[in-house]
Amino acid sequence: MDDHIIMLTTLPDEHAARTLARTLVSAKLAACINIMPRMTSIYSWKGKLEEGQEHLLLIKTRADRYNAIEQAIRAEHPYELPEIIATPISHGLPEYMNWIDENSQ
């Protein structure tokens, strides 16, 4: 199962989140992307405490697609330092993992 990952990124608004998600899925870089509803993020940035509204993307893909997705996120992301995190999928329904393979190549 270590061939699959979930990548995370946040975007400042729903339009930007949908645009990036459609780009990645259309390019077959990801099989599925869930856009979580608006949430509040509290973080430290350049020595100041910040608070803002964001949308979280859960990107299901193959591990070998990480670099291409990172490049696509960097190219389209409005933030100076976008959140780009990946975590391996250790277990999953085999049929679903096969579906990820088929749709992210």
Secondary structure, DSSP 4 states (H G I P E B T S, - for coil): -TTEEEEEEEESSHHHHHHHHHHHHHTTS-SEEEEPPPEEEEEEETTEEEEEEEEEEEEEEEGGGHHHHHHHHHHH--SSS---EEEE-----HHHHHHHHHH--
